[in-house]
């Protein structure tokens, strides 16, 4: 081979690796330039990532509430409030059912009242958004845990059709809510037994204190009232000394049953100590709590078994934030018997 022919071949073999390396370097430079162009000096985040902030904030808040261990009502209301604040939903409602008892056990809502939006269509087999007259849209999501229907999540919007991304976020929030309700409402019997006072059927003192702390934090965050009523039985020690411990236990069981029957399902009834019961009422004003406490006092006085044994009740009442800004102040105030006055007939109250 002549020198004139060999020289171009040598140059070609030497230039090929250099051209390949140069092409890869240029590709990396273009990729790096795109990343640098998408970064902001202040936030350090691209526009796409910045647009995801509301969605991530919603999912983070909902996940925290789902594993918070609060009461089912507090979890449901908290999740619905977060969905209403972060997404363009005008009204969100939840109805959770207990198939064995055949009744609605949890109700929650967020957004405008019933008269703010027209009634939505009935739930169909599919959970696709259904559009009615004008720009009003309703999305109904069944909350299924395995083969069990726990409830229905209903979302209404007056701002046009619900975007697919918002519908998908609603399904994710509904799944988290379903798992939380399943754990809170249908936990194992062992867990239920460890949280329930065997004698009275109410919750234990520790369960009550934990629930009080959770509800107090939620009330402070959402600026909602929280009321606490303490029932202290008078004359119980005399019954034990004259009639024996079995008679004393009979009275405690009777009072526990009375409180469970007369209080709202959203209220938490617990045995606070040997002769006292605690009643926790989320989202309840002082006036409402006073009416219910007075009625409970009258029911205790009117009970034949308690009247025969000269057992009466003294009630203490505390409401956040009127009577205290922390748990210690609320408990101290509630443990002081108040002079409750009869405000209306005991059979006419919506609290019954």
VEXDREN-2710 file (C-alpha; in Angstrom, 1 decimal):
% VEXDREN-2710
k/r/px/py/pz
1/UNK/0.0/0.0/0.0
2/UNK/1.3/3.4/-1.0
3/UNK/1.9/6.2/1.5
4/UNK/-0.8/8.3/-0.2
5/UNK/-3.4/5.7/0.5
6/UNK/-2.4/4.7/4.1
7/UNK/-2.4/8.3/5.4
8/UNK/-6.2/8.9/5.0
9/UNK/-6.9/5.5/6.6
10/UNK/-4.8/6.3/9.6
11/UNK/-6.4/9.7/10.1
12/UNK/-9.9/8.1/9.8
13/UNK/-9.2/5.5/12.5
14/UNK/-7.8/8.2/14.8
15/UNK/-10.7/10.7/14.3
16/UNK/-13.5/8.2/14.8
17/UNK/-13.1/7.8/18.6
18/UNK/-12.5/11.5/19.0
19/UNK/-15.8/12.3/17.1
20/UNK/-17.7/9.8/19.3
21/UNK/-16.3/11.2/22.5
22/UNK/-17.1/14.8/21.3
23/UNK/-20.7/13.8/20.5
24/UNK/-21.2/12.3/23.9
25/UNK/-19.8/15.4/25.6
26/UNK/-22.1/17.7/23.6
27/UNK/-25.1/15.5/24.6
28/UNK/-24.2/15.8/28.3
29/UNK/-23.8/19.5/27.9
30/UNK/-27.2/19.9/26.4
31/UNK/-28.8/17.8/29.2
32/UNK/-27.0/19.8/31.9
33/UNK/-28.1/23.1/30.2
34/UNK/-31.7/22.1/30.3
35/UNK/-31.5/21.2/34.0
36/UNK/-29.8/24.5/34.8
37/UNK/-32.4/26.4/32.8
38/UNK/-35.2/24.8/34.8
39/UNK/-33.8/25.8/38.2
40/UNK/-34.8/29.1/39.8
41/UNK/-32.3/31.1/41.9
42/UNK/-34.7/31.5/44.8
43/UNK/-36.7/28.2/44.9
44/UNK/-34.2/25.9/43.2
45/UNK/-37.1/24.0/41.6
46/UNK/-38.5/23.8/38.1
47/UNK/-42.0/25.0/37.1
48/UNK/-43.2/21.4/36.8
49/UNK/-42.1/20.5/40.3
50/UNK/-43.4/23.8/41.6
51/UNK/-46.9/22.9/40.2
52/UNK/-46.8/19.6/42.1
53/UNK/-46.5/21.3/45.5
54/UNK/-50.3/21.5/46.2
55/UNK/-50.8/17.8/45.3
56/UNK/-47.9/16.8/47.4
57/UNK/-49.1/18.9/50.3
58/UNK/-52.5/17.4/50.1
59/UNK/-51.3/13.8/50.1
60/UNK/-48.9/14.5/52.9
61/UNK/-51.6/16.0/55.1
62/UNK/-54.1/13.2/54.3
63/UNK/-51.5/10.5/55.0
64/UNK/-50.6/12.1/58.4
65/UNK/-54.3/12.2/59.4
66/UNK/-54.9/8.7/58.2
67/UNK/-52.3/7.3/60.6
68/UNK/-52.9/9.8/63.5
69/UNK/-55.0/7.3/65.5
70/UNK/-57.7/9.9/66.1
71/UNK/-61.4/9.1/66.3
72/UNK/-63.1/8.2/63.0
73/UNK/-65.0/11.4/63.0
74/UNK/-61.9/13.6/63.5
75/UNK/-60.0/11.7/60.8
76/UNK/-62.8/12.0/58.3
77/UNK/-63.5/15.7/58.9
78/UNK/-59.8/16.4/58.8
79/UNK/-59.2/14.7/55.5
80/UNK/-62.3/16.3/53.9
81/UNK/-61.1/19.7/55.1
82/UNK/-57.7/19.2/53.5
83/UNK/-59.3/18.1/50.2
84/UNK/-61.5/21.2/50.3
85/UNK/-58.6/23.6/51.0
86/UNK/-56.2/22.2/48.4
87/UNK/-58.4/21.3/45.5
88/UNK/-61.3/23.1/43.6
89/UNK/-64.0/21.1/45.4
90/UNK/-67.1/23.1/46.6
91/UNK/-68.6/20.4/48.8
92/UNK/-67.4/17.0/50.1
93/UNK/-69.5/14.6/52.2
94/UNK/-68.8/11.2/53.7
95/UNK/-71.1/8.5/55.0
96/UNK/-69.5/5.5/56.5
97/UNK/-71.8/2.5/57.3
98/UNK/-71.6/-0.5/59.5
99/UNK/-73.2/-3.4/57.6
100/UNK/-73.7/-5.6/60.7
101/UNK/-75.6/-2.8/62.6
102/UNK/-77.2/-1.5/59.4
103/UNK/-76.6/2.1/60.2
104/UNK/-74.4/5.1/59.4
105/UNK/-71.7/5.3/62.0
106/UNK/-69.7/8.3/60.7
107/UNK/-70.8/11.4/58.9
108/UNK/-68.4/14.2/57.8
109/UNK/-68.6/17.1/55.4
110/UNK/-66.5/20.1/54.2
111/UNK/-67.3/23.1/52.1
112/UNK/-70.7/24.8/51.4
113/UNK/-73.9/23.7/53.0
114/UNK/-76.7/21.7/51.3
115/UNK/-78.4/24.7/49.9
116/UNK/-75.2/25.9/48.2
117/UNK/-75.3/23.1/45.6
118/UNK/-78.1/21.1/43.9
119/UNK/-78.6/17.5/44.9
120/UNK/-76.2/15.2/43.1
121/UNK/-77.2/12.1/41.2
122/UNK/-77.5/8.8/42.9
123/UNK/-74.4/6.6/43.1
124/UNK/-74.0/4.4/40.0
125/UNK/-71.9/1.3/39.5
126/UNK/-69.1/3.4/38.0
127/UNK/-67.3/6.1/39.9
128/UNK/-67.0/8.4/36.9
129/UNK/-67.8/12.1/37.4
130/UNK/-71.4/12.8/36.3
131/UNK/-72.2/16.2/34.9
132/UNK/-75.6/17.8/35.5
133/UNK/-77.1/21.0/34.3
134/UNK/-74.8/23.9/33.8
135/UNK/-71.2/23.4/35.0
136/UNK/-72.1/21.5/38.2
137/UNK/-70.3/18.1/38.5
138/UNK/-70.7/15.3/41.1
139/UNK/-68.1/12.6/41.7
140/UNK/-69.3/9.6/43.9
141/UNK/-66.6/7.2/45.1
142/UNK/-67.5/4.0/46.9
143/UNK/-65.1/3.2/49.7
144/UNK/-64.4/-0.5/49.5
145/UNK/-62.2/-2.5/51.8
146/UNK/-61.8/-5.8/50.1
147/UNK/-65.4/-7.0/49.5
148/UNK/-66.8/-4.8/52.2
149/UNK/-68.4/-1.4/51.4
150/UNK/-67.5/1.0/54.2
151/UNK/-69.1/4.1/52.8
152/UNK/-69.4/6.6/50.0
153/UNK/-67.3/9.7/49.4
154/UNK/-69.3/12.4/47.4
155/UNK/-67.5/15.4/45.8
156/UNK/-69.4/18.3/44.2
157/UNK/-68.0/21.2/42.1
158/UNK/-69.6/24.2/40.5
159/UNK/-66.5/25.2/38.5
160/UNK/-66.9/22.9/35.6
161/UNK/-65.9/19.3/35.1
162/UNK/-63.5/17.7/37.6
163/UNK/-60.1/17.2/36.1
164/UNK/-58.8/13.7/35.7
165/UNK/-55.9/14.5/38.0
166/UNK/-58.2/15.8/40.7
167/UNK/-60.4/12.8/40.4
168/UNK/-57.3/10.5/40.8
169/UNK/-56.2/12.5/43.8
170/UNK/-59.7/12.1/45.3
171/UNK/-59.5/8.3/44.8
172/UNK/-56.1/8.2/46.5
173/UNK/-57.5/10.2/49.4
174/UNK/-60.5/7.9/49.5
175/UNK/-58.2/4.9/49.7
176/UNK/-56.3/6.3/52.6
177/UNK/-59.6/7.2/54.3
178/UNK/-60.9/3.7/53.8
179/UNK/-57.9/2.1/55.4
180/UNK/-58.1/4.5/58.3
181/UNK/-61.8/3.9/58.9
182/UNK/-61.3/0.2/58.7
183/UNK/-58.7/0.3/61.4
184/UNK/-60.7/2.7/63.6
185/UNK/-64.1/1.2/63.3
186/UNK/-63.4/-2.5/62.8
187/UNK/-60.2/-3.2/64.7
188/UNK/-59.4/-6.6/66.2
189/UNK/-61.2/-7.7/69.3
190/UNK/-58.0/-7.8/71.2
191/UNK/-57.4/-4.1/70.6
192/UNK/-61.0/-3.3/71.4
193/UNK/-60.7/-5.2/74.7
194/UNK/-57.5/-3.4/75.8
195/UNK/-59.2/0.0/75.2
196/UNK/-62.5/-0.8/76.9
197/UNK/-63.4/-0.8/80.5
198/UNK/-64.8/-4.3/81.2
199/UNK/-67.2/-3.1/84.0
200/UNK/-68.8/-0.1/82.4
201/UNK/-68.3/-0.7/78.7
202/UNK/-66.8/2.8/78.2
203/UNK/-63.3/3.6/77.1
204/UNK/-60.3/3.4/79.5
205/UNK/-58.7/6.4/81.1
206/UNK/-55.6/6.1/79.0
207/UNK/-57.6/5.9/75.8
208/UNK/-59.5/9.0/76.9
209/UNK/-56.4/11.0/77.6
210/UNK/-54.9/10.1/74.3
211/UNK/-58.1/11.0/72.4
212/UNK/-58.3/14.3/74.4
213/UNK/-54.8/15.3/73.3
214/UNK/-55.5/14.4/69.6
215/UNK/-58.8/16.3/69.6
216/UNK/-57.3/19.3/71.3
217/UNK/-54.5/19.6/68.7
218/UNK/-57.1/19.2/65.9
219/UNK/-59.4/21.8/67.5
220/UNK/-56.4/24.2/67.8
221/UNK/-55.4/23.8/64.2
222/UNK/-58.9/24.1/62.8
223/UNK/-60.1/26.7/65.3
224/UNK/-63.0/24.6/66.5
225/UNK/-64.5/24.3/70.0
226/UNK/-64.0/21.3/72.1
227/UNK/-65.9/20.5/75.3
228/UNK/-65.2/18.1/78.2
229/UNK/-67.7/17.0/80.8
230/UNK/-66.7/15.1/84.0
231/UNK/-69.3/13.1/86.0
232/UNK/-68.4/12.5/89.6
233/UNK/-70.7/10.0/91.5
234/UNK/-71.6/11.0/95.0
235/UNK/-72.6/8.3/97.6
236/UNK/-70.7/5.5/95.9
237/UNK/-68.4/4.8/98.8
238/UNK/-71.4/4.5/101.2
239/UNK/-73.0/1.9/98.9
240/UNK/-69.8/-0.2/99.0
241/UNK/-69.5/0.0/102.7
242/UNK/-73.2/-0.9/103.4
243/UNK/-74.1/-3.2/100.5
244/UNK/-70.8/-4.5/99.3
245/UNK/-68.5/-4.3/96.2
246/UNK/-70.9/-6.1/93.9
247/UNK/-73.6/-3.5/94.5
248/UNK/-71.1/-0.8/93.8
249/UNK/-70.1/-2.5/90.5
250/UNK/-73.8/-2.7/89.5
251/UNK/-74.1/1.1/89.9
252/UNK/-71.0/1.8/87.9
253/UNK/-72.3/-0.5/85.1
254/UNK/-75.6/1.2/85.2
255/UNK/-74.1/4.7/84.9
256/UNK/-71.9/3.6/82.0
257/UNK/-74.9/2.2/80.2
258/UNK/-76.9/5.4/80.8
259/UNK/-74.1/7.6/79.4
260/UNK/-73.7/5.4/76.3
261/UNK/-77.4/5.5/75.6
262/UNK/-78.0/9.2/76.2
263/UNK/-74.9/10.7/74.5
264/UNK/-74.3/11.2/70.8
265/UNK/-72.4/8.6/68.9
266/UNK/-69.7/11.1/68.1
267/UNK/-69.0/11.7/71.8
268/UNK/-66.5/9.6/73.6
269/UNK/-67.5/8.1/77.0
270/UNK/-64.7/6.8/79.3
271/UNK/-64.3/5.7/82.9
272/UNK/-61.9/8.3/84.3
273/UNK/-61.3/6.8/87.8
274/UNK/-63.0/4.7/90.4
275/UNK/-66.1/6.9/90.7
276/UNK/-65.9/9.4/87.8
277/UNK/-66.7/9.3/84.1
278/UNK/-65.4/11.6/81.3
279/UNK/-67.3/12.7/78.3
280/UNK/-65.3/14.1/75.3
281/UNK/-67.4/16.2/72.8
282/UNK/-65.5/17.4/69.7
283/UNK/-66.8/20.4/67.8
284/UNK/-69.2/21.3/70.6
285/UNK/-69.7/24.7/72.1
286/UNK/-70.1/25.5/75.8
287/UNK/-73.8/26.1/75.5
288/UNK/-74.4/22.7/73.9
289/UNK/-72.2/20.9/76.4
290/UNK/-74.0/22.6/79.3
291/UNK/-77.5/21.5/78.0
292/UNK/-76.3/17.9/77.6
293/UNK/-74.6/17.9/81.0
294/UNK/-77.7/19.2/82.8
295/UNK/-79.9/16.5/81.1
296/UNK/-77.5/13.8/82.1
297/UNK/-77.7/15.0/85.7
298/UNK/-81.5/14.9/85.6
299/UNK/-81.4/11.4/84.1
300/UNK/-79.0/10.2/86.9
301/UNK/-81.3/11.6/89.5
302/UNK/-84.4/10.1/87.9
303/UNK/-82.9/6.6/87.6
304/UNK/-84.8/4.2/90.1
305/UNK/-81.7/2.1/90.9
306/UNK/-79.5/5.1/91.7
307/UNK/-82.3/6.9/93.5
308/UNK/-82.9/3.9/95.8
309/UNK/-79.2/3.8/96.7
310/UNK/-78.9/7.6/97.2
311/UNK/-76.3/8.0/94.4
312/UNK/-76.2/11.3/92.7
313/UNK/-73.9/13.0/90.2
314/UNK/-71.8/16.2/90.2
315/UNK/-70.9/17.6/86.8
316/UNK/-67.9/19.7/85.7
317/UNK/-67.6/21.4/82.4
318/UNK/-64.7/22.8/80.4
319/UNK/-64.6/24.1/76.8
320/UNK/-61.6/25.0/74.7
321/UNK/-60.6/27.8/74.3
322/UNK/-62.9/29.5/76.8
323/UNK/-61.8/27.6/79.9
324/UNK/-58.2/26.8/79.0
325/UNK/-55.7/26.8/76.2
326/UNK/-53.9/23.6/77.2
327/UNK/-54.9/20.1/78.5
328/UNK/-53.9/20.7/82.1
329/UNK/-56.2/23.8/82.3
330/UNK/-59.1/22.0/80.7
331/UNK/-58.9/18.9/83.0
332/UNK/-58.5/21.1/86.1
333/UNK/-61.5/23.1/85.2
334/UNK/-63.7/20.1/84.3
335/UNK/-62.9/18.3/87.6
336/UNK/-64.5/21.2/89.5
337/UNK/-68.2/20.7/89.8
338/UNK/-70.3/23.5/88.3
339/UNK/-73.7/24.7/89.2
340/UNK/-75.6/23.6/86.1
341/UNK/-79.1/25.2/85.6
342/UNK/-81.9/23.6/83.7
343/UNK/-82.1/25.4/80.4
344/UNK/-85.0/23.5/78.7
345/UNK/-87.0/20.3/78.8
346/UNK/-84.9/17.2/78.7
347/UNK/-86.9/15.6/75.9
348/UNK/-86.8/18.5/73.4
349/UNK/-83.0/18.7/72.7
350/UNK/-81.4/17.8/69.3
351/UNK/-78.5/16.6/71.3
352/UNK/-80.4/13.7/72.6
END
